[in-house]
């Protein structure tokens, strides 16, 4: 993807685009030629409006703001995108931000659109909208290259699937002719077991209790209990209150009202560090400070380098622990002393999670922990989560992946429009019913009252 986008040059070989040699010197030059790129981590000035962002790299960038907003409104309406051109980027969710970037390339008459894991944290509803947009671009005669580790998404969106294994082109597959299990085996060279519903948890004491916690304008009074030995999932759509609830549980924000009780003691955490001191480990979705790009893989996993006074045997054990972890998680690196910035986004996510899970805690708040990782790595991360619950810790899993929620969580809390709809036992939900509840559809009138079971907090 870096070669195609113009970020780096190939050491050998050549690329042809529309009958001409394609050898851009930069991402900007590639875009000028007709190849646009949307990375997994989109970095734009968040103070820009949607209209300014869409036209920032085109000739329309010289238009006045009103003209940009008018043009953007027409473009958004034409593509059926429900975003206001005057909205600020810092008010958008990842799916909306990716849509803005894709439309930016679309209005520049880009021939080839490269999408690098842009849908990694989308929920099912957002994925369906994204697929509709990508399919429309393909019908316009453009080529869309979409990198994804979500197998179901690849099968539903793609006309062809290129399987890359060990740095080489392995096979080109046709989704309608390839079953899910066969595709996974082609990717990894061996079968990977599909997840089923979790076993009955060995729940113990109440770890945390929220009583009527609120955030002004974004979270209505919410009550929830979390117990040792269980995984509680939290999900919802845009502006559902998921983010606000997660920040309160993880100690990143105080509630405006209501109480938080942890291990029998009422708390008002000032920040995540204070929460960590009490035993709550918070892993935010996009916390770039958690793993500085210049840090080494070793220091990220086991902390600062060993002191001069440390014995050789102790240092060997430290490094051995890193090596075992790298092998277990399948991190692709030439050395455990490589910089974090040299790893892929998926491998960075695995190291970030492994580093956090080593911290002393009894409640782990995981926000999109499998974002951007492949199917095998997902299973390895799930095994780490299982180890936490088996040891008696509680886990809060914030996820937009409905399959992940039904396969990993013992109970699932569904948020909508700033309120907790309810907390449901796993066996009463499936992927479809979660989305029905998150969207607010009432299927009871259609005679499908058994679709969703009764919940409990």
C-alpha positions in Angstrom: 0.0 0.0 0.0 2.9 2.4 0.7 4.3 1.8 -2.7 1.0 2.3 -4.5 0.2 5.4 -2.5 3.6 7.0 -3.4 4.8 7.0 0.2 7.8 4.8 -0.7 9.5 3.6 -3.9 9.8 -0.1 -4.8 13.4 -1.5 -4.9 12.7 -3.2 -8.2 9.9 -3.9 -10.7 7.5 -1.5 -12.3 3.8 -0.4 -12.0 1.6 0.6 -15.0 -1.4 2.8 -14.7 -3.7 3.3 -17.7 -0.9 2.1 -20.0 1.7 4.5 -18.6 4.6 3.8 -16.2 3.5 4.8 -12.7 6.3 6.0 -10.4 5.2 8.8 -8.1 7.7 10.5 -5.8 5.2 11.3 -3.1 1.6 10.8 -2.0 0.7 14.2 -3.4 2.2 13.3 -6.8 0.3 10.0 -6.8 -3.0 11.8 -6.1 -2.2 14.3 -9.0 -1.7 11.3 -11.3 -5.0 9.8 -10.2 -4.3 7.5 -7.2 -5.7 8.6 -3.9 -5.0 7.2 -0.5 -7.0 7.1 2.8 -4.8 5.7 5.7 -6.0 3.8 8.7 -5.1 6.8 11.0 -6.5 9.9 9.3 -4.6 13.0 10.5 -6.3 16.3 9.5 -6.7 19.6 11.2 -9.7 18.9 13.4 -10.7 22.6 13.4 -11.5 22.4 9.7 -15.1 22.1 8.6 -16.3 19.2 6.4 -16.5 21.5 3.4 -12.9 22.8 3.9 -11.6 19.2 4.4 -13.3 17.8 1.2 -11.8 20.5 -1.0 -8.5 21.2 0.7 -6.4 19.4 -2.0 -8.4 20.4 -5.1 -8.7 23.5 -7.2 -11.8 24.3 -5.2 -9.6 25.1 -2.2 -9.4 28.7 -3.5 -13.2 29.2 -3.3 -14.6 31.2 -0.5 -16.1 29.4 2.5 -19.8 29.9 1.4 -19.0 28.5 -2.1 -17.2 25.5 -0.5 -20.2 24.8 1.7 -22.6 25.0 -1.2 -20.5 22.6 -3.4 -19.9 20.2 -0.4 -23.7 20.2 0.4 -24.4 19.2 -3.2 -21.7 16.5 -3.2 -22.9 15.0 0.2 -26.5 15.0 -1.0 -25.6 13.4 -4.3 -23.8 10.6 -2.5 -26.6 10.2 0.1 -24.3 11.1 3.0 -26.0 12.5 6.1 -23.3 15.0 7.2 -23.5 18.7 7.4 -20.8 20.6 5.4 -20.5 23.1 8.2 -19.7 20.4 10.8 -16.3 20.4 12.4 -14.1 17.4 11.9 -13.6 17.0 15.7 -17.3 16.4 16.0 -17.3 13.4 13.5 -17.0 9.7 14.3 -14.3 7.7 12.5 -16.8 6.4 9.9 -17.9 10.0 9.0 -14.3 11.2 8.9 -13.4 8.3 6.5 -16.4 9.2 4.3 -15.2 12.8 4.1 -11.8 11.6 2.9 -13.3 9.3 0.3 -15.5 12.0 -1.1 -12.5 14.3 -1.3 -10.9 11.8 -3.6 -14.1 11.2 -5.5 -14.5 14.9 -6.4 -10.9 15.0 -7.7 -11.7 12.4 -10.3 -9.4 9.9 -8.8 -9.0 6.7 -10.8 -7.7 4.4 -8.1 -8.8 4.8 -4.4 -6.7 3.0 -1.8 -8.4 2.4 1.5 -6.1 1.1 4.3 -8.2 -0.5 7.1 -10.5 2.6 7.2 -13.4 0.5 8.4 -11.6 -1.2 11.2 -13.7 0.3 14.0 -17.0 0.7 12.1 -20.1 -0.9 13.4 -22.3 -3.0 11.1 -24.6 0.0 10.1 -21.6 2.1 9.3 -20.0 -0.7 7.2 -23.2 -1.0 5.2 -23.1 2.7 4.4 -19.4 2.5 3.6 -20.0 -0.5 1.3 -22.7 1.4 -0.6 -20.3 4.3 -1.2 -17.4 2.1 -2.3 -19.7 0.2 -4.6 -20.9 3.4 -6.2 -17.4 4.5 -6.8 -16.7 1.2 -8.5 -19.8 1.6 -10.7 -18.4 4.9 -11.8 -15.4 3.1 -13.3 -13.0 3.7 -10.5 -10.9 1.0 -8.9 -11.1 0.6 -5.2 -8.4 -1.3 -3.3 -9.6 -2.0 0.3 -7.3 -3.6 2.9 -9.3 -5.2 5.6 -8.9 -8.0 8.2 -12.6 -8.4 8.6 -13.4 -11.6 6.7 -17.1 -11.1 6.4 -16.6 -7.6 5.0 -14.1 -8.8 2.4 -16.6 -11.4 1.2 -19.5 -9.0 1.0 -17.8 -6.1 -0.7 -15.1 -7.4 -2.9 -15.2 -8.6 -6.5 -11.8 -10.2 -6.0 -9.6 -10.8 -2.9 -5.8 -10.7 -3.2 -4.3 -12.8 -0.4 -0.8 -11.6 0.6 1.2 -14.0 2.8 4.7 -13.5 4.1 5.3 -10.5 2.0 4.3 -12.1 -1.3 1.2 -12.4 -3.5 -0.2 -15.8 -2.5 -3.5 -16.1 -4.4 -6.3 -14.2 -6.0 -9.8 -15.5 -4.9 -13.3 -14.8 -6.0 -15.5 -14.3 -2.9 -18.7 -16.0 -4.2 -16.6 -19.1 -4.9 -14.7 -19.1 -1.6 -16.1 -20.1 1.8 -15.1 -18.2 4.9 -13.1 -21.0 6.4 -11.3 -21.6 3.1 -10.4 -17.9 2.8 -9.0 -17.8 6.4 -6.9 -20.9 5.6 -5.5 -19.3 2.5 -4.5 -16.3 4.5 -2.8 -18.1 7.4 -1.9 -21.4 5.8 -3.9 -23.3 8.5 -7.5 -23.3 9.8 -8.4 -20.8 12.5 -11.3 -21.7 14.7 -14.4 -19.5 14.5 -15.5 -18.1 17.8 -18.7 -19.3 19.5 -20.7 -17.8 22.4 -18.7 -17.6 25.6 -19.0 -20.1 28.4 -21.0 -19.3 31.5 -18.8 -16.9 33.5 -17.6 -17.7 37.0 -18.7 -14.3 38.3 -17.9 -13.3 41.8 -18.1 -10.0 43.7 -19.3 -6.7 42.3 -16.3 -4.8 41.1 -17.9 -1.6 40.0 -21.3 -0.1 40.3 -22.5 3.0 38.5 -25.6 4.7 40.0 -27.3 7.3 37.9 -24.1 8.7 36.4 -24.5 11.5 33.8 -22.6 13.8 31.4 -24.4 17.0 30.6 -26.0 16.9 27.1 -24.5 13.5 26.2 -25.3 10.8 28.8 -28.6 10.4 30.7 -28.7 8.9 34.2 -27.1 5.4 33.7 -26.8 2.6 36.2 -24.6 -0.5 35.6 -22.8 -3.2 37.6 -19.7 -5.1 36.6 -18.6 -8.3 38.3 -15.3 -10.2 38.7 -14.8 -12.9 36.1 -17.1 -11.5 33.4 -16.8 -9.6 30.1 -19.4 -6.8 29.7 -19.7 -5.4 26.2 -20.8 -1.9 25.5 -22.0 -0.8 22.1 -24.0 1.8 20.2 -24.1 4.1 17.2 -23.0 7.8 16.8 -23.9 10.0 19.8 -25.2 7.0 21.7 -23.3 7.8 24.9 -20.9 4.9 24.5 -17.8 7.2 24.6 -19.0 9.1 27.6 -19.9 6.0 29.6 -16.5 4.4 28.7 -14.6 7.5 29.9 -16.4 7.5 33.2 -15.8 3.7 33.8 -12.1 4.1 32.8 -11.5 7.1 35.0 -10.9 9.5 32.1 -13.8 11.7 33.0 -15.9 12.4 36.1 -19.7 12.1 36.0 -21.6 15.4 36.4 -23.9 13.6 38.8 -24.4 10.1 40.1 -21.8 7.9 41.8 -19.1 5.4 40.9 -18.3 2.7 43.4 -15.2 0.5 42.8 -14.3 -2.4 45.1 -16.8 -1.1 47.7 -15.4 2.4 47.8 -17.0 5.4 46.2 -14.6 7.3 43.9 -14.3 10.5 41.9 -11.2 9.8 39.8 -9.3 12.9 38.6 -7.8 11.0 35.6 -6.8 7.6 34.3 -3.6 7.5 36.3 -5.6 7.8 39.6 -8.0 5.1 38.3 -5.0 2.9 37.5 -3.7 3.4 41.1 -7.1 2.0 42.3 -6.8 -1.0 39.9 -8.6 0.2 36.7 -6.6 -0.2 33.5 -8.0 1.9 30.7 -7.0 1.3 27.0 -8.4 4.1 24.9 -9.1 3.5 21.2 -6.8 6.1 19.7 -4.3 7.0 22.4 -1.2 7.8 20.4 0.7 8.8 23.6 0.3 5.2 24.9 2.9 4.0 22.4 5.2 6.8 21.2 6.5 6.0 17.7 10.1 6.4 18.8 9.8 4.0 21.7 11.3 0.5 21.2 9.2 -2.6 21.1 11.0 -3.8 24.2 10.5 -0.7 26.3 6.9 -0.5 25.3 6.2 -4.0 26.6 8.3 -4.2 29.8 9.0 -0.5 30.5 12.2 1.4 30.6 15.5 -0.3 29.7 17.2 -2.3 32.5 19.3 -0.4 35.0 23.1 -0.9 35.1 22.7 -2.6 38.5 20.4 -5.3 37.1 21.9 -8.7 36.7 22.4 -10.4 33.4 20.0 -13.2 34.3 17.3 -10.7 35.2 17.8 -8.8 31.9 17.7 -12.1 30.0 14.4 -13.0 31.6 13.0 -9.5 30.7 14.1 -9.9 27.0 12.8 -13.5 26.9 9.4 -12.3 28.0 9.3 -9.8 25.1 10.4 -12.5 22.6 7.7 -14.9 23.9 5.1 -12.2 23.6 6.1 -11.2 20.1 5.9 -14.8 19.0 2.6 -15.4 20.7 1.0 -12.4 19.1 2.6 -12.9 15.7 4.2 -9.4 15.7 6.2 -9.0 12.5 9.5 -7.4 13.4 13.2 -8.0 12.6 14.2 -7.1 16.1 12.6 -6.6 19.5 14.6 -3.3 19.6 12.8 -1.9 16.5 10.8 1.3 16.9 7.1 1.2 17.4 6.6 3.5 14.4 8.2 0.8 12.2 5.4 -1.7 12.9 2.2 -2.0 11.1 -1.0 -0.5 12.6 -2.2 -3.9 13.6 1.0 -4.9 15.3 1.1 -1.6 17.1 -2.4 -2.4 18.4 -1.3 -5.8 19.7 1.7 -4.3 21.5 -0.4 -1.5 22.9 -2.8 -4.1 24.3 -0.2 -6.5 25.6 1.6 -3.6 27.4 -1.6 -2.5 29.1 -2.6 -5.9 30.1 0.6 -6.3 32.1 -0.4 -3.5 34.4 -1.7 -4.4 37.8 -5.4 -4.1 37.6 -8.6 -5.9 38.5 -10.9 -4.1 35.9 -9.7 -3.7 32.3 -11.6 -1.2 30.1 -10.7 -2.2 26.4 -11.9 0.2 23.7 -11.9 -1.4 20.2 -9.0 -3.8 21.2 -9.0 -5.7 17.9 -9.1 -2.7 15.7 -7.0 -3.3 12.6 -5.8 -6.8 13.5 -6.1 -10.0 11.5 -8.3 -13.0 12.4 -5.5 -15.0 14.0 -4.4 -12.0 16.1 -8.0 -11.5 17.2 -8.0 -15.1 18.7 -4.7 -14.4 20.4 -6.1 -11.2 21.9 -9.2 -13.0 23.0 -7.0 -15.6 24.8 -5.4 -12.7 26.7 -8.9 -11.5 27.7 -9.8 -15.0 28.8 -6.8 -15.2 31.0 -7.9 -12.0 32.7 -11.3 -13.2 33.5 -10.1 -16.6 34.6 -7.8 -14.8 37.0 -10.8 -13.1 38.5 -10.5 -9.7 36.7 -13.5 -8.0 35.1 -13.4 -6.7 31.5 -15.4 -4.0 29.8 -15.2 -4.4 26.1 -16.3 -1.4 24.0 -16.7 -2.7 20.4 -18.5 -1.8 17.2 -18.0 -5.4 15.9 -21.3 -7.3 16.6 -19.7 -10.7 16.1 -17.0 -9.8 18.6 -19.7 -8.8 21.1 -21.7 -12.0 20.8 -18.7 -14.3 20.8 -16.8 -12.6 23.7 -19.2 -10.9 26.1 -21.3 -12.5 28.8 -23.5 -9.4 29.0 -24.0 -6.6 26.5 -25.0 -3.0 27.3 -26.6 -1.2 24.4 -26.6 2.6 24.2 -28.9 4.8 22.1 -29.1 8.6 22.0 -27.3 9.1 25.3 -29.3 6.5 27.2 -28.7 2.9 28.2 -31.4 0.8 26.5 -30.6 -2.1 28.7 -28.0 -4.8 29.6 -28.8 -8.1 28.0 -27.5 -11.6 28.6 -25.5 -13.0 25.7 -27.9 -15.8 24.8 -30.7 -13.3 24.2 -28.9 -11.4 21.4 -27.5 -11.9 18.0 -25.7 -9.5 15.5 -29.0 -8.4 14.0 -30.9 -7.8 17.3 -28.0 -5.7 18.6 -28.3 -3.5 15.6 -32.1 -3.3 15.9 -31.8 -2.1 19.5 -29.0 0.3 18.7 -30.9 1.8 15.8 -34.1 2.0 17.9 -36.3 0.0 15.6 -39.4 -1.6 17.2 -39.9 -5.0 15.7 -42.5 -6.0 18.2 -45.3 -4.7 16.0 -44.0 -7.0 13.3 -44.6 -10.0 15.5 -40.9 -10.6 16.1 -41.1 -10.2 19.9 -38.7 -13.1 20.4 -35.9 -11.4 18.6 -34.6 -9.8 21.7 -34.8 -11.2 25.2 -35.2 -9.2 28.4 -32.2 -7.4 29.8 -30.9 -6.6 33.3 -28.4 -4.2 34.7 
